[in-house]
Amino acid sequence: MKNILLLSILFVAAMFSANAQNSDEPVFQHTMHIYRGGSDVPQNIPVSDVDSITFSLDELPPPIVEVFDSTYSAGGVFFTMKAVTGGSFTMGCTSEQGGDCYSNEEPAHNVSLSSYSIGETEVTQELWETVMGKSLSEIITENGWNSSGIGDSFPMYFISWNDIVGTSSSTVAYTIKGVTYYQDGFCYKLSQLVGGGKQFRLPTEAEWEYAARGGNVAESQSKYSGSNVIGNVAWYSDNSISKTHEVASKDSNALGLYDMSGNVWEWCSDWYGDYSSNAQTNPTGAVSGSSRVLRGGSWWNGGARDCRVSRRINDAGPTARFNRFGFRLAVSSN
């Protein structure tokens, strides 16, 4: 918006200047506000001193769309998507992380995001069973796995990235942010149940971190999602008793999101890739790869260090299923 306003001011000022020069009226001194290098502090420059001005559309931030919290029903199971107003933030190893950063969290870099919504909680076992027709207990029994917490309000786990997104063996699909969601995957099936044209998806890694940090609502940055005291917001190896726990049983962050730190690792839509120092707008990760990004830490080993908002791992390909891998939903603002 700053650049659009700038052009308007320049146009009006030029008209005043031309009229004044062709009459006996005094010449008014008009100034305009110039924003340089992404600064929010304008520099006032007389219009008479400006010959021309150019700017790149690539420098424009994404438009800020107002979004609202929404609660949906799928087969009688209700879930809430929390609004995240777009904005800019520093992604990666920032100062509040202290000396806990891993090398793949660097370099820290500026990211601008459009508005979107993200799940208030991790997807629960109840919602998964309603959408996919099979309970976690059945999945565990069929595969001879051990339970890490069973209940309607517990996070779903033992699910792969492909289970969420679907596979290319199906022909009906929609594509968002470079990922195709097929009709045999959870997101597509949920979208059909909810109706109204909604297309649910995984969050990008950048969207996940922005939301974990509290978006543009948090008054200050914290090491974990919502607190510098991990026990307030996370089920992790030191307090979990070696299992998952009901979602939303710890404190939320500034956006009202629960368990962004701890409980289960959360799949993101991105292929894993190294960071760049370049500023980015709505990044979607590497073009290709062998591992999908996981965020947030879990009840399992790794301790508090794994539950930080900047922590990222690439331990698993899209077919991997573990008792500490889950996910939360996202939906675009448009």
Residue pairs with C-beta under 8 A, 6 or more apart in sequence:
2 33
2 35
3 35
3 55
3 59
3 60
5 33
6 32
6 33
6 34
6 35
6 53
7 53
9 30
9 32
9 33
10 32
10 47
10 50
10 53
12 30
13 30
13 32
13 47
14 47
16 28
16 30
17 27
17 28
17 30
17 47
17 48
19 25
20 26
20 27
20 28
21 27
29 46
29 47
29 48
30 46
30 47
30 48
31 44
31 45
31 46
31 47
32 44
32 45
32 47
32 50
33 42
33 43
33 44
34 42
34 43
34 44
34 45
35 41
35 42
35 43
36 43
38 59
38 110
38 279
58 281
61 86
61 88
61 112
61 281
62 86
62 112
62 113
62 114
62 281
62 282
63 86
63 114
64 85
64 86
64 87
64 114
64 115
65 86
65 114
65 115
65 333
65 334
66 85
66 115
67 83
67 84
67 85
67 115
67 116
67 117
67 333
68 83
69 80
69 81
69 82
69 83
69 117
69 256
70 80
70 81
70 83
70 117
71 78
71 79
71 80
71 81
72 78
72 79
72 80
72 81
72 194
72 198
73 194
74 127
74 130
74 131
74 190
74 193
74 194
75 130
75 131
75 193
76 130
77 124
77 126
77 127
77 130
79 119
79 120
79 121
79 123
79 124
79 127
79 329
80 119
80 120
80 121
81 117
81 118
81 119
81 120
81 329
81 331
82 117
82 118
82 119
82 120
82 211
82 255
82 256
82 257
83 115
83 117
84 113
84 115
84 116
84 117
84 118
84 207
84 210
84 211
84 215
84 255
85 115
85 215
85 216
85 217
86 112
86 113
86 114
86 115
86 116
86 333
87 112
87 113
87 210
87 215
87 216
88 110
88 111
88 112
88 113
89 110
89 111
89 113
89 209
89 210
89 213
90 108
90 109
90 110
90 111
91 108
91 109
91 110
91 111
91 206
91 209
91 210
91 275
91 310
92 101
92 105
92 106
92 107
92 108
92 109
92 275
92 310
93 101
93 105
93 106
93 107
93 108
93 310
94 108
94 221
94 310
95 221
96 221
96 222
96 223
96 228
97 105
97 223
97 308
97 310
98 223
100 223
100 305
100 308
101 310
102 311
104 274
104 275
104 312
104 314
105 275
105 310
105 311
105 312
106 275
107 275
107 276
107 277
109 275
109 276
109 277
109 278
109 279
109 280
110 279
110 280
111 206
111 210
111 279
111 280
111 281
111 283
112 279
112 280
112 281
112 282
113 206
113 207
113 210
113 281
113 282
114 282
114 332
114 333
115 333
116 203
116 207
116 330
116 331
116 332
116 333
117 330
117 331
117 333
118 203
118 207
118 208
118 211
118 255
118 257
118 328
118 329
118 330
119 257
119 328
119 329
119 330
120 248
120 256
120 257
120 258
121 155
121 247
121 248
121 257
121 258
121 259
121 328
122 155
122 156
122 247
122 258
122 259
122 263
122 264
122 266
122 326
122 327
122 328
123 155
123 156
123 186
123 326
123 327
123 328
123 329
124 152
124 153
124 154
124 155
124 156
124 247
125 135
125 136
125 150
125 151
125 152
125 153
125 154
125 155
125 156
126 152
126 153
127 156
127 190
128 136
128 156
128 159
128 186
129 135
129 136
130 193
131 186
131 189
131 190
131 193
132 186
132 189
136 150
136 156
136 157
136 158
137 147
137 150
139 145
139 158
140 146
140 147
140 158
143 158
145 158
145 323
146 323
147 243
148 157
148 242
148 243
148 244
148 299
148 323
148 324
149 155
149 243
149 244
149 245
151 246
153 246
153 247
153 248
154 244
154 245
154 246
154 247
155 244
155 247
155 259
155 263
155 264
155 326
156 326
156 327
157 244
157 264
157 322
157 323
157 324
157 325
157 326
158 321
158 322
158 323
158 325
159 186
159 321
159 325
159 326
159 327
160 318
160 319
160 320
160 321
160 325
161 202
161 267
161 292
161 316
161 317
161 318
161 319
161 320
162 185
162 318
162 319
163 185
163 186
163 321
164 185
164 186
164 187
164 202
164 267
164 327
165 179
165 180
165 181
165 182
165 185
165 186
165 187
165 202
165 269
165 318
166 173
166 180
166 181
166 182
166 183
166 184
166 185
166 186
166 187
166 188
167 182
167 184
167 185
168 180
168 182
169 182
169 184
170 182
170 183
170 184
171 183
172 182
172 183
172 188
173 180
173 181
173 182
173 183
173 188
174 180
174 181
174 188
174 191
174 199
175 181
176 199
176 201
176 332
177 201
177 204
177 269
177 282
177 284
177 332
178 269
178 284
178 285
179 201
179 202
179 269
179 284
181 187
181 188
181 191
181 199
181 200
181 201
182 188
183 189
187 199
187 200
187 201
187 202
187 329
190 200
190 329
191 198
191 199
191 200
194 200
198 331
199 331
199 332
200 329
200 330
200 331
201 269
201 329
201 330
201 331
201 332
202 267
202 268
202 269
202 327
202 329
202 330
203 211
203 268
203 269
203 328
203 329
203 330
204 268
204 269
204 270
204 282
204 283
204 284
204 285
204 330
205 268
205 269
205 270
205 283
205 285
205 293
205 295
205 312
206 280
206 282
206 283
207 330
208 260
208 266
208 268
208 295
208 296
209 295
209 309
209 310
211 255
211 257
211 260
212 225
212 253
212 257
212 260
212 261
212 295
212 296
212 309
213 221
213 225
213 253
213 309
214 221
214 225
214 226
214 253
214 254
214 255
215 254
215 255
217 254
217 255
218 253
218 254
218 255
219 254
222 228
222 309
223 230
223 308
223 309
224 230
224 233
224 234
224 261
224 304
224 307
224 308
224 309
225 233
225 234
225 253
225 257
225 260
225 261
225 296
225 309
226 232
226 233
226 251
226 252
226 253
226 254
226 257
226 260
226 261
227 233
227 251
227 253
230 236
230 261
230 262
230 304
230 307
231 238
231 239
232 250
232 251
233 250
233 251
233 252
233 253
233 259
233 260
233 261
233 262
234 250
234 259
234 261
234 262
234 263
234 297
234 304
234 307
235 244
235 245
235 249
235 250
235 259
235 262
235 263
235 299
236 261
236 262
236 297
236 298
236 299
236 302
236 303
236 304
236 306
236 307
237 299
237 300
237 301
237 302
237 303
238 303
238 304
240 262
240 299
240 300
242 299
242 300
243 299
244 263
244 264
244 299
245 263
245 299
247 258
247 259
247 263
248 258
248 259
249 258
250 258
250 259
250 262
251 258
252 258
253 260
259 296
260 266
260 296
260 309
261 296
261 297
261 307
261 308
261 309
262 296
262 297
262 298
262 299
262 307
263 296
263 298
263 299
263 326
264 296
264 298
264 299
264 324
264 325
264 326
265 294
265 295
265 296
265 297
265 298
265 313
265 324
265 325
265 326
266 294
266 295
266 296
266 326
266 327
266 328
267 292
267 293
267 294
267 325
267 326
267 327
268 285
268 292
268 293
268 294
268 295
269 284
269 285
269 292
270 284
270 285
270 286
270 292
270 293
271 285
271 286
271 287
271 288
271 289
271 291
271 292
271 293
272 285
272 286
272 289
272 291
272 292
272 293
272 312
272 314
273 285
273 286
273 289
285 293
289 314
290 317
291 314
291 315
291 316
291 317
292 314
292 316
292 317
292 318
293 312
293 313
293 314
294 312
294 313
294 314
294 315
294 316
294 325
295 311
295 312
295 313
296 307
296 311
297 304
297 306
297 307
297 308
297 311
298 306
298 324
298 325
299 324
300 323
300 324
305 311
306 313
316 322
316 325
